[in-house]
């Protein structure tokens, strides 16, 4: 039976970094529904090795060695791979009815987006929030990986040749559960975006982190 060893409610517009050892699992729980959380993952024993969303989108099926299947989403059963193409964590379970609704193509929101492109004044984005969360580990902002954005509902419109953002499908209490395949440092940002309604339904609300051994 799993034992809960860490429980943390992370308020909207804030971040949190935590360690998960090999074989342990963790959940990201959407407390109020329709909230996005950007997640970065590092090898705890070599912080220069970190999540690669591009490697993670490329599935090599164990039963069919040599079969190469690039895809546009990650869902239950998929591994998130590192910049050295090694397993970091596995998506074990998703409770939303629609699976794989997580963005693995776009970069995090940041101050440049808010201040220069949107003219919204000083406002930290997920990039700055995650940078602050991992600062105690000596990780510099420029060394952050691209993230997997949990509950971010991006759909590619081929006719427009662009990404369309739709409302998250997660409900209050929905969660995504992961298993660590190696010792990991995980950092999340509860996305602060409130200016595009379709990102967080217009309001940044808390997420909960639970870690089990």
N, C-alpha and C positions, 0 to 999 in steps of 0.2 A: 504494500500500500504506500502511495506517495505521501510524503510529509511536507507540509508547507514550511519553508524556512525563511521566506521574505515576502512581505506584503507592503505595497507602497501605492498610495493614491497620488498621481501626478496631476497637478492642476493644469487647466488650459494655459497655453502660451508659456509653458515651462518644460524643462527636460530632466532626465534622470539617467544615470549610468550605473550598471550593476554587473556583477560577475556571475557566470553560470559555468559550472564545471562539467566535464564530459559525463554524459549519461543523465545529467539533471535536465529538467524541463522548466519552461516558463510560459506564462500566459499574458497576453495583452488584452485587457478587458475594456470594452467600450461601455462606460457606465450610463451614459444618457442616449447613445445612439448617434450615428452619422458623423463620427469624429475620426479624423485622419491622424495617424502618428507616423512620422518618419523614423526609420530605424537603421542605425549603423551597427556593424558587427566587426569585431577585431579578434584575431588570435591572441588570447591573453598572454601567451608565452613569447610571442613575437608580434608586437603591435604594428609593425610595418606590413604584416600580412593582414588583409582586411577583405571585406565583402566586395565581390565583383558581380554586379547585376548582369553584365553581358555574359560572363561565363555561366552564371546561374540559369540564364534563359536557354542554354544549350543543353539538351538532355541527351546523355549517353545511356541507353537502356542496358542494364546488366544482363538481361536475357538475350540481347541481340548486340553483342559487342561490335562496334563499328557503325552502328546505326546512329545517324546524326539528325537530331530533330530540334532545330531552333523554333522557339515559340514566343508568343507575345504575353504570357502570364505565368505566374507561379502559384501552385495550389497544393492541397493536401498530398503528401507523399513526396513532394519535391524537396531537393536539397539546395541550400544556398551555399555557393562555392566561393572560395577566396580568390585573391589575385594570383595565387599559385595553383588555382584550379583544384583545390582540396576542400573537402566538406567542412563547413563550419556548423551549420544547424539544419535541421529538417523540419518542415511544416508538418505537424502531426495531425492537427484537427482545426477545422474552421466551423463555427456554428451558424454564420449567416446562411440563408438558403442558397444564395448564389455564391459559388466558390471562386477563389482566385481573383477577387476584386481588390488588387493591390498594384500600385504603379511601380514598374521596374524599368522605366524608360527615361524619366525626366529627372533633372537636378532639383535639389532642395530650393524652397523659397529662401530669400535672403534680403539683406538690407538694400542691395542694389535694386532688386525688384520693387520693393516698397517705396524707396526714396527717389530713385532716378526714373524708373519706368512708370510707377503709379502716382508719384508725387504725394505720398502719404506722410512724409516726415519721418523722424527717427523711429524705427521699429525693427526689432530683431526678427529674423526669419528662422526657419528650422536649422539653417546652416550655423548661425550664431548660437542658437540654443544648444545644439549638440556639441559645438566647439567648447562651450563653457562647461558642459557636463563631463567631457573627457579631459579637460585641462589638467586635473590632478594626476593624470597618467602620463603627462608629458607629451601628449599628442597635439601637434600644431594645427591650426585651422586649415592650412593648405594641404594637410595630410588626411583629411576626411574622405571617405569613399562616397560614391553615389549610394543612395539609400534605397531600401524597399519601403514604400509608403503605404502602410497598412490602411486598408479601407478607402484608398484613393481610387475613384472610379473614372479612370481615363479610358476612352475608346477612340481608336483611330478611324477617322472618316476618310476612306480612300478617295472619294469624289472631291473632297475639299483639300486633300493632301495635308491634313493637320489633325492634331489631337483635340478631342472634345471632352470636356469635363462634365460628368453627370453626378447627381447626388449619390453619396455613399449608400450602400444597401444594408449596412449594419444597424441592428436595433439595440436598444438598451439591454445590456447584459451579454451581448454577443462577444465572443473572444476568438483569438487565434492562439493556438498552442504550438510551441516549438520544442525540439529536443536538441541539446548540445552534442555535437559529434566530436568536439574537442573543447578544451577550456577556452571560454570566450569572454570578452568584454562586450556588452551590449549597451547601446545608448539610444534613447528615444527622445524625440521632440513632439510634444502634443501640439500639433500644427496651430499657429496663431492666426491663420488667415480667417478674417471675418468680412472681407470686402468682396469676395466672389462667393455668392450664395452656395454654389454647387460643391465647393470644397468641403466645408464643415457645416453645411446648412446654415451658414451665416453666423455661427457662434462657436468659439473655441471652448470645449467642455472637457472635464477630467477623464483620464484613463487610469486604470489600475494595473499594476505589475504584480504578478505572483510567481514565485520561484519555488520549485519542488525538488526534493531529492528522493 
